[in-house]
Amino acid sequence: MKILLLVEDGRTQVVLKPETPHEKAVCDTLETLPNTYRDEFYQCQGGYTRHNGPFSGPMDQVVSGYHDKDLVIVIDAIPHDPRGK
């Protein structure tokens, strides 16, 4: 499995790119967690990684092979509590 750490606009996301059927099954299980979604990331010239953007609806998921997409886990920072709690 390839893993991409994407830090952008104050948001941290971990992208899991499964390469085997077992890894795809693991991503299917992890997808049930909150703050996850499917997206498609790919390599382009110069070694950069690009993505196509999140899906807009259920039809896109069926037509474009939704479960073959990479799994994105969003990790937002927990706001600091000024009361120290």
N, C-alpha and C positions, 0 to 999 in steps of 0.2 A: 504494500500500500504506500502510495506517495502522500506526503503531508505538506500542505502549504500553509504558512502563517501569514495572514493578511491583516495589516494594521493600516487603517485608513479612516480619516475624519474622526479620530477619537474612539473608534470601535475596533475591537480585536476579534478576528474570525479565524477559526481553524478549518481548513478545507481538507477533507479526506477523499483521496482518489483511489478507489478500490481497483485492483488489477486481477483478482481471482474470484471465482464464485463464492468462496468462503468469506473473503473480505467484503463482497457485496452483501452477503447475508448479515454480516456484522453491522454494516451501515444501515441496512433495513431495520435492524433492532434499535440502533442508536437514534434513528429518525423519530422514534416515539418520544424522545426527550424534548422538553421545551427549548425554544430558541434554536431550532434547527430548520433548515430548508434545503431543497435541491437546487443545484445550479450547474453550469458547465464551464469548466476552466480548461484552457488548452495552451500549449506552448506555441510561440510564434518566433519569427526570425529575431536574432539578437539575444535569445535566451529569456525573453520576457514572457510572463504568463498573463493571459487575458481571459475575460469571462463574458458570457452572452447575456447575463442578467437573469433575475428571477422570473419564474413563470407567472403568467397572468391569470390562468384559470385551469379548470379540470380538463378541458379539451386539449390544451397544450401538453398536459402531462401524458395523455394517452397517445397523441400523435407523435411526440418527439422522444419517446422512450424514457419517460420520467424516472424510472427506477435504475436506469443506467447512468444517471447524472451523478456528479460528485455531491457529497454531503457536506454542508456548511454548518458549523456549530458557532453561534455568536456568543462571545464571552464579553459581556459588558461589565465595567468596573462597578463595584458596589460603592454608592456614594458615601463619603465620609460623614459620620455623624458628629457634629460639633460638640455634642454632650459627652462624647467618649464612650458611647455604648455600641 
